[in-house]
């Protein structure tokens, strides 16, 4: 989990909660409640960190958090949500596998009187959710685009991959595109990636077709590191610079080791903290804003030692 050694992330959260009235619940504790948590891929450390932070808040209020892995499959996630509905959850914390195709599960939550808070990736039918918690994914894309443009004023050939099922990735890509518009950076798009099995075939195909590529952007930490491994296997680590978006410990370590040049980052634990605080405010009758964004920042070789990684 990205954490500024000086405690800036903690101070930021405190500011958000004071500013928007999102402190811990003052509600008297009664019967224990159940909440549901499901993310698109629980093998991703980002979602495990978010769940851990949320679970501490839920358990601290005497309640229970039930979790399920979407396994990058929309039907699997819908079935998991249906099971949680049967288990009597009061609130669902949702990171959708497919932002559009998840709608049947949202309708069932509405019918059952279950409130939904989305995090990281927003559903298309947002009339079914109470709030959205995330890094500003458009800003994360813009920030890394500006950094690439700054590092390559004379131009570069940039390989870009995206995931059409995840709104968060689409927003990052859009931010990157708009930051690089009119620059000397030529963007070349690889095949869409919706599972990690797609990564190496897509990467190898675009590298073979466009050997002039000298920069690659990975839309999350895992993709970034997998693409670095591909470049290393091809013996081109000194010819191709890797940039990413994310904030996992593994990405921070890769920057320290010189494998990745820079990432636009956020603190994944903040998703869980804010989701938990908003949940209890909502249950106490407070009206939530549509969106809550956590801090975005660049980590590179100049400031990497300011951030902790385990």
C-alpha positions in Angstrom: 0.0 0.0 0.0 1.3 3.4 -0.9 1.9 5.5 2.2 3.9 8.7 2.5 6.4 8.3 5.3 5.5 11.7 6.7 1.9 10.6 7.1 0.4 12.8 4.4 -2.1 10.2 3.3 -3.5 10.0 6.9 -3.8 13.8 7.1 -5.6 13.8 3.8 -8.2 11.3 5.0 -8.7 13.3 8.2 -9.3 16.5 6.1 -11.8 14.7 3.8 -13.8 13.4 6.7 -13.9 16.7 8.6 -14.7 18.7 5.4 -17.6 16.5 4.3 -18.8 15.3 7.7 -17.6 11.7 7.1 -16.4 10.8 10.6 -17.1 7.6 12.5 -20.7 6.8 13.2 -22.3 8.1 16.5 -25.1 5.7 16.1 -25.7 3.5 19.1 -24.7 -0.1 18.4 -27.6 -2.5 18.1 -27.9 -5.8 16.3 -24.9 -6.7 14.1 -25.3 -5.9 10.5 -23.9 -7.6 7.4 -22.3 -5.8 4.5 -21.1 -7.2 1.2 -17.8 -6.5 -0.6 -16.9 -7.7 -4.1 -14.1 -6.6 -6.5 -13.4 -7.6 -10.0 -10.2 -9.5 -9.1 -9.2 -10.2 -5.5 -5.8 -11.5 -6.6 -5.0 -7.8 -7.1 -3.3 -6.5 -3.9 -5.1 -3.1 -4.3 -8.5 -4.7 -3.6 -7.2 -6.7 -0.7 -5.8 -3.6 0.9 -9.1 -1.7 0.4 -11.0 -4.6 1.9 -8.7 -4.8 4.9 -9.1 -1.1 5.7 -12.9 -1.4 5.2 -13.1 -4.5 7.4 -11.3 -2.8 10.3 -14.0 -0.1 10.3 -16.9 -2.5 9.9 -15.6 -4.9 12.6 -14.9 -1.9 14.9 -18.6 -1.1 14.6 -19.6 -4.6 15.6 -20.7 -5.5 12.1 -19.6 -8.2 9.6 -18.1 -7.9 6.1 -18.8 -10.7 3.6 -16.5 -10.7 0.6 -16.5 -12.4 -2.8 -14.1 -12.4 -5.7 -15.5 -11.4 -9.1 -12.8 -13.5 -10.8 -12.9 -11.1 -13.8 -16.2 -12.7 -14.8 -19.4 -10.8 -14.7 -21.7 -13.8 -14.2 -19.6 -15.0 -11.3 -19.8 -11.6 -9.7 -23.6 -11.4 -10.2 -24.1 -14.8 -8.6 -21.9 -13.7 -5.6 -24.0 -10.6 -5.1 -27.2 -12.7 -5.3 -25.8 -14.9 -2.6 -25.0 -11.9 -0.4 -28.5 -10.6 -0.9 -29.8 -13.9 0.4 -27.5 -13.6 3.4 -29.1 -10.3 4.3 -26.6 -7.6 3.6 -27.6 -4.0 4.2 -24.9 -2.4 2.1 -22.9 -3.6 -0.9 -19.4 -2.2 -1.7 -18.9 -2.9 -5.4 -16.0 -2.8 -7.8 -17.7 -4.2 -11.0 -16.1 -6.6 -13.4 -18.2 -5.2 -16.2 -19.5 -1.6 -15.6 -22.6 -2.1 -17.8 -23.4 -5.8 -17.6 -23.6 -5.7 -13.8 -26.9 -3.8 -13.9 -29.2 -6.9 -13.2 -27.4 -7.3 -9.8 -27.9 -3.6 -9.1 -31.6 -3.9 -9.8 -31.9 -6.8 -7.4 -30.1 -4.8 -4.7 -32.6 -2.0 -5.2 -35.5 -4.4 -5.0 -34.1 -5.8 -1.7 -33.5 -2.3 -0.2 -29.7 -2.7 -0.3 -27.6 0.4 -0.7 -24.7 0.3 -3.1 -21.4 2.2 -2.8 -19.0 1.7 -5.8 -15.3 2.0 -5.6 -12.4 2.4 -8.1 -14.6 1.6 -11.2 -18.1 3.1 -11.5 -21.1 1.3 -12.9 -22.8 2.7 -16.0 -26.3 2.7 -14.4 -25.2 5.0 -11.6 -28.8 5.8 -10.6 -28.5 2.5 -8.5 -25.6 3.6 -6.4 -25.4 6.0 -3.4 -21.8 7.2 -4.0 -18.6 6.4 -5.9 -15.1 6.3 -4.2 -12.0 6.3 -6.2 -8.8 7.9 -7.2 -9.5 10.5 -9.9 -8.7 8.1 -12.8 -8.9 10.7 -15.5 -6.4 12.8 -13.5 -4.1 9.7 -13.0 -4.0 9.3 -16.7 -3.4 13.0 -17.3 -0.6 13.1 -14.7 1.4 10.2 -16.2 0.8 11.5 -19.7 2.2 14.9 -18.7 5.2 13.1 -17.2 5.9 11.1 -20.4 5.6 14.3 -22.5 8.1 16.0 -20.1 10.6 13.1 -20.4 10.4 13.0 -24.2 10.1 16.5 -25.5 11.6 15.4 -28.9 9.0 12.6 -29.2 8.6 8.9 -28.6 6.5 5.9 -29.7 4.2 4.9 -26.9 2.4 1.5 -26.6 -1.0 1.7 -24.9 -3.3 -1.0 -23.8 -6.8 -0.6 -22.3 -9.6 -2.6 -20.8 -13.0 -1.9 -22.4 -14.9 -3.4 -19.5 -13.5 -1.2 -16.7 -14.6 2.4 -16.6 -11.6 3.2 -14.3 -9.2 2.1 -17.0 -11.2 3.9 -19.7 -10.9 7.1 -17.7 -7.2 6.7 -17.2 -6.7 6.1 -20.9 -8.8 9.1 -21.8 -6.7 11.3 -19.5 -3.5 10.0 -21.0 -4.8 10.7 -24.5 -5.8 14.2 -23.7 -2.5 15.0 -22.0 -0.6 13.8 -25.0 -2.8 15.4 -27.7 -0.8 17.7 -29.9 2.6 16.5 -28.5 5.4 14.6 -30.2 4.4 11.4 -28.6 2.9 8.9 -31.1 0.4 6.5 -29.4 0.0 2.9 -30.7 -2.8 0.8 -29.4 -2.4 -2.8 -28.6 -5.2 -5.4 -28.2 -7.7 -4.8 -25.4 -6.8 -6.6 -22.2 -9.6 -7.8 -19.9 -7.8 -10.7 -18.2 -4.1 -11.2 -17.4 -4.0 -14.1 -19.9 -4.3 -11.4 -22.6 -1.2 -9.5 -21.5 1.7 -11.3 -23.0 0.1 -12.2 -26.4 -1.0 -8.6 -26.8 2.4 -7.2 -25.8 4.4 -9.5 -27.9 2.2 -8.9 -31.0 2.5 -5.1 -30.8 6.2 -5.2 -30.1 6.8 -7.4 -33.1 4.6 -5.2 -35.4 6.1 -1.9 -34.2 9.7 -2.4 -33.2 10.2 1.4 -33.0 8.2 1.4 -29.7 10.4 2.9 -26.9 7.9 3.7 -24.2 5.1 1.5 -22.7 2.3 2.5 -20.3 0.7 -0.1 -18.1 -2.8 0.9 -16.9 -2.3 -0.8 -13.5 0.6 -2.1 -11.5 0.3 -5.7 -12.5 0.1 -4.9 -16.2 3.1 -2.5 -15.9 5.3 -5.2 -14.2 4.2 -8.0 -16.7 5.1 -5.7 -19.6 8.5 -5.1 -18.0 9.1 -8.8 -17.7 8.2 -9.1 -21.4 10.7 -6.4 -22.3 13.3 -8.0 -20.2 12.8 -11.3 -21.9 13.3 -9.6 -25.2 16.5 -8.1 -24.1 15.2 -4.6 -24.6 15.2 -3.2 -21.1 17.7 -0.5 -22.1 15.7 0.6 -25.1 12.2 0.8 -23.7 11.0 2.9 -20.7 8.1 1.6 -18.6 5.5 3.9 -17.0 2.4 2.9 -15.1 -0.6 3.8 -13.0 -1.3 2.3 -9.6 0.6 2.4 -6.3 1.2 -1.2 -5.2 4.3 -2.0 -3.1 5.7 -4.0 -6.1 5.5 -1.0 -8.4 7.3 1.2 -5.8 10.0 -1.5 -5.5 10.3 -1.6 -9.3 10.9 2.2 -9.4 13.6 1.8 -6.7 15.3 -1.0 -8.8 15.2 1.1 -12.0 12.7 -1.2 -13.7 9.9 1.3 -14.0 10.5 5.0 -14.6 7.4 6.5 -13.0 3.8 5.8 -11.9 0.8 8.0 -11.2 -0.4 6.7 -7.9 -3.1 6.7 -5.2 -3.4 5.0 -1.8 -5.7 2.0 -2.3 -6.3 1.8 1.5 -8.1 5.1 1.2 -10.9 3.5 -0.9 -11.7 1.2 2.0 -11.4 3.9 4.7 -13.7 6.3 2.9 -16.2 3.6 1.9 -16.5 2.6 5.6 -16.9 6.1 6.9 -19.5 6.9 4.2 -21.4 3.7 4.9 -22.1 4.6 8.5 -22.9 8.2 7.7 -25.4 7.0 5.1 -27.0 4.6 7.6 -27.2 7.4 10.1 -29.3 9.4 7.6 -26.7 11.7 6.1 -26.9 12.5 2.4 -23.8 11.6 0.5 -22.2 13.4 -2.4 -22.1 11.5 -5.8 -18.3 11.1 -5.8 -15.3 11.1 -3.4 -11.8 11.2 -4.8 -8.5 10.3 -3.0 -5.2 12.1 -3.6 -3.3 11.5 -6.9 0.5 11.9 -7.1 3.6 10.9 -9.1 6.2 8.5 -7.8 9.6 8.4 -9.5 13.2 7.9 -8.8 13.4 11.4 -7.2 10.8 10.9 -4.5 10.4 7.1 -4.2 12.2 7.0 -0.9 9.4 9.2 0.6 7.0 6.3 0.2 6.9 3.1 2.2 6.5 -0.3 0.8 6.5 -3.6 2.6 
